[in-house]
Each structure stands twice: as C-alpha cells, then as structure tokens.
Amino acid sequence: MPYAVRVLDPDLQRALADPSDRYWRGKPPHIHRRVHQIISRLRQNPYDLAGSHPLVGEFRSLRAARLTDRWRLIFKICEECRRNGAQAIHPLDCCRSGETLDQTINLLEIVDYHTG
C-alpha cells in the first residue's frame, strides 16, 4: 500500500502546483520536477529511497531526502515517529491526535543543506 503524503507548509503546498511560484526563486530550475519525482518515490517506500536518511541531534525524528547536492526535502514518517516514541520531538498535529495513519509522510520544507 502506498504511503499518503501531507504537505504541512502552505507555501510549499501552493508551490508544488505551480513551477513558476516565487517559492522556487533561488533554487535550481529543475528542482520543482525533482521534488515531484522524489514524492512519487517516497510514496512507495520512504526508507529505501536513495539519499533518504534520518537526521540526528536536534533534528532527530525527521528525515531528509536529497534533491540535489545542496537541497534537501525534510519530512517525517508517522510510523517511524510512533515506533521510536518520538511524538514529542518536533510534534505535528498527527502526533497529538493519533488519527493519522501510520503510513503517512508529512512533508515539512525544502532546505539548503549548506546554510546554517
């Protein structure tokens, strides 16, 4: 069964539908298409995607998928969060309610891996 995908950032939600959206400014021109490719692959198996890895430290309970050498898609998988007892770390509405299915991927943001 494929995973459900929820986009939690309203700006990202809007931008996914429009490759000319201002959200994409400052990002590589092909990144819109790449994000859609990654989302499609995440739906099948978010753990087996090349470049998908759990984050550590203050970002534990989140994952990143590599879009380019520089850009990452940050997400959280409900079943992994619950299995690891990490609902209180970066809590989402699904962490509090428990109504979201385990096989749900929550897309949080696209970040520049080299800034910070």
C-alpha positions, 0 to 999 in steps of 0.5 A: 500500500502506498504511503499518503503524503501531507504537505504541512507548509502552505507555501510549499503546498501552493508551490508544488502546483505551480513551477513558476511560484516565487517559492522556487526563486533561488533554487535550481530550475529543475528542482520543482520536477525533482521534488515531484519525482522524489514524492512519487518515490517516497510514496512507495517506500520512504526508507529505501529511497536513495539519499533518504536518511534520518537526521540526528541531534536536534533534528532527530525524528525527521528525515531528509531526502536529497534533491540535489547536492545542496537541497534537501526535502525534510519530512517525517514518517508517522510510523517511524515517529510512533515506533521510536516514541518520538511524538514529542520531538518536533510534534505535528498535529498527527502526533497529538491526535493519533488519527493519522495513519501510520503510513503517512509522510508529512512533508515539512520544507525544502532546505539548503543543506549548506546554510546554517 
